[in-house]
Amino acid sequence: ASQMLPFSLSTAIRRELGRYMAKNSGKDGAQSGRTFNAETLVILGKDAKEYTAMEKEVALIYAAVLDLAEIDIFENFNAMGGDSIIASEVLKLLNERYDNLLNISDMFTYSTVTDMAEHITLKLEEKNG
């Protein structure tokens, strides 16, 4: 079931995505030719009410870096167009958001949005006791 995001973005995610988009846009912040828009991103894979907050946040970061208008949380990172260079960009944003919990191998071990979201949740639980 495809749905537009039924939630508002947290201030931290909005700020991080804004910085990323500004850094990777054309002149004067124009998103020349970019597909991604955080407000209209479509997440596929579950009914809208079934996504965890972590799945939503990870999906937004993946979609921003990969420049996607829609993202399937069960699709493999490489199948979405990801490679090792793009993985390092995604990893940077994830580590900024989640206190450097991840390493580059996690990008390929947990290769779907849902797997990565679950992995981050478990790492946060371990860290916070």
N, C-alpha and C positions, 0 to 999 in steps of 0.2 A: 504494500500500500504506500503510495507516495503522498507526502504531505509537506506543506511548507512548515518551517519551524514554528511550533506552537508555544514558543517561549521567548523571552527577551534575553539578550546576551548580557552576561555579567560585565561589569565595568572593566575588570582585568582582561577578559578575553577581547572585548571591544578595543581596548587600548593596544594590546599585543597585535591584533589583526590589523588595526589602523597603522601601526608602525611598519608592519610587514608590507602592507599594501602600498604605503607611501614610498618605501624603499624600492619597491619593485614596479612602480608605475612610471608613466611617461612624464613629460614636462608639467609643471604646476600641479602635480598630484593627480592628473587625469589618468584614469585607468584605461588607457588606450588599448583596445582589443582584448581586455580581460573579461572573462566569463563570470568569475566568482563574485558574489554579492552576499554578504553575511545575512542580510535581512530577508533574502528570497531563496536562500539555499534549500534544496529539496533533499531530504534524507530518506533513503529507501532501505527496506529490509524488515521493518516491523511496523505495526500500527503506531501512530504518532505518540500515543500515551504510554507506550511500552519502552521507549528509549530511556536509558539511565542518563543522569546529568553528565556523567563521565563520557558516555558514548557521544552525546551531543557536542561536548567540548572538543573531544578528539576529532570528530567528524568535521567540525568547523576548521580546525587547524589543518587537517589533511586537505580539505577542499580549497582553503586559501592558498596553500603552497602549490598544489597541483592545478590551481585555477579551474575548478569544477563548479558548474551550476547545480549539479546533483551528485550525490555520493551514496553508494550502497555499502552499508556497514559490514557486509559479509564478503565484499570483493577484496582480492589480494592487492596489496600496495603496488606491486609491479604491473598488474593488470590495469590499474588506474592510471598508469603512465609514470609511476615512480621508478627511480634508479638510485644509485648510491649517492649521487650529488644532491638530489632532491631529498633523499632520506636524511642527509645531514642538516638540511634546512628545517625539515619537520622536527627532527630531534632537538634542534636548538630551541624552537618554540615550545615544544613539550617540556624541555628541561627548564626553561624560563618560568613556565607556569607551575611545574611540579617539582621545584627545588632539586634539580639535577639528579633525579632518581634513575634515569635511563642511560644506556650506552648504545652505541651504533648497532651492535648485534641484535638488540631488542627490536629494532625496526624490521628486521627480516625474520626473527623468531616469532614475533607476534604481528603477523603481516596483514591482518584485517583491522578495521576500526574497532570492532567488538572485542577482538583478542587483545589489542593494545589497551583498550579501556579497562578490561578486566585485570590485565597485568599491572597497570598503574594503580588501580584500586587496591590490589593485594600489596603492592610495594608501600603504598601510603599507610595501610593498616599495620604492616610490619614495623614501619618507621615510627608510627605514633602509638604503637602498643595496643 
